[in-house]
Amino acid sequence: MPSPLTVLDSLGRPMRDLRVSVTDRCNFRCGYCMPREAFGPDHAFLPREEILTFEEIERVVRATVDLGIRKVRLTGGEPLVRRNLEALVAMLATVDGVEDLTLTTNASLLAGKAQALADAGLHRVTVSLDALDDATFMRMNDARVPVQRVLDGIAAAEAVGLGPVKLNAVIRRGINEHAVVDLAEHFRGTGTTVRFIEYMDVGHSNGWRMDDVVPAEEIVAAIDARWPLEAVDRDYRGEVARRYRYRDGAGEIGVISSVSQPFCGDCTRARLSADGRVFTCLFATAGHDVRTLVRSGADDAALADALRAIWTGRADRYSELRSLETVELPKVEMSFIGG
């Protein structure tokens, strides 16, 4: 049962997870998120004055905790390109009620930041890694960053207690299907869980087509053919990954199947964009401005009331509707609100 303070949306879903985008900038140009043809040298990123300060982010986080948020994940863009991010981590680590403070990163800068993040109070790290061979990985990230730099970041995070690191791998037909078995083999027995993500139709810049999707069922079958798997029950409501463990005890994998097996009915996530808008769905068409409220001198009660109204009015279930082929709506880019 939800606690008395938990706010439920119109479909009875509690507010539990907050994803905080600290920047709309990234040093990668992955085709499924920030393709270079759409985010080239002339792309206009947010001006500094439009981005929430660390103090403003902390205020919003404190208000959401009062409404039920227990997990806060820092995202981007690439969050580690935001200067002095460890200062924000230290601020959020002191917020009473935040039980899980995490970071999603491409890990290209993680080796030099891991110790400071751990010292500031970060709990865990999730790393995006779409292939283990440089040719495929560089094709995916379009930034000439080699795999070893990411592996070094993972090692540094684990060395300072930010593990076990979870990995996210977006699988796209015709580009990196072979990476499914490669990644499973590399991380079996290491304590690292690889979560394979179906290529999703987030935003409009990535040229998404259903033909490019490798369904979760196919991903699981490819691994199961090499190392038999069995399904594992989810840990909590709102867990997006379907979990499978190796029958030989070498750990587990996860699949995130927003396209082929929607999980909207259990979605407990809110998203705060770098410019202070709250989005109630990854596929949202618009956000709710809270930056203006914060900067206008509104007190904490007014901020909490505004956030409560946003969540109680929520009725998003895009993935379920998409699977019924009933929607064709403009959507915000993933690089703007995090994955």
HELIX and SHEET records of a PDB file:
HELIX    1   1 ARG A   48  GLU A   50  5                                   3    
HELIX    2   2 PHE A   54  VAL A   65  1                                  12    
HELIX    3   3 PRO A   79  VAL A   81  5                                   3    
HELIX    4   4 LEU A   85  ALA A   93  1                                   9    
HELIX    5   5 LEU A  110  GLY A  112  5                                   3    
HELIX    6   6 ALA A  114  ALA A  120  1                                   7    
HELIX    7   7 ASP A  134  ASN A  141  1                                   8    
HELIX    8   8 VAL A  147  ALA A  159  1                                  13    
HELIX    9   9 ALA A  179  PHE A  187  1                                   9    
HELIX   10  10 MET A  210  ASP A  212  5                                   3    
HELIX   11  11 ALA A  216  ASP A  224  1                                   9    
HELIX   12  12 CYS A  264  ASP A  266  5                                   3    
HELIX   13  13 ARG A  291  ARG A  295  1                                   5    
HELIX   14  14 ASP A  300  THR A  312  1                                  13    
HELIX   15  15 TYR A  318  SER A  323  1                                   6    
HELIX   16  16 MET A  334  ILE A  337  1                                   4    
SHEET    1   A12 LEU A 229  VAL A 232  0                                        
SHEET    2   A12 ARG A 242  TYR A 246 -1                                        
SHEET    3   A12 GLU A 252  ILE A 256 -1                                        
SHEET    4   A12 THR A 193  GLU A 198  1                                        
SHEET    5   A12 LYS A 166  ILE A 171  1                                        
SHEET    6   A12 ARG A 124  SER A 128  1                                        
SHEET    7   A12 ASP A 100  THR A 105  1                                        
SHEET    8   A12 LYS A  71  THR A  75  1                                        
SHEET    9   A12 ASP A  17  SER A  21  1                                        
SHEET   10   A12 ARG A 269  LEU A 272  1                                        
SHEET   11   A12 ARG A 277  PHE A 279 -1                                        
SHEET   12   A12 HIS A 288  ASP A 289 -1                                        
END                                                                             
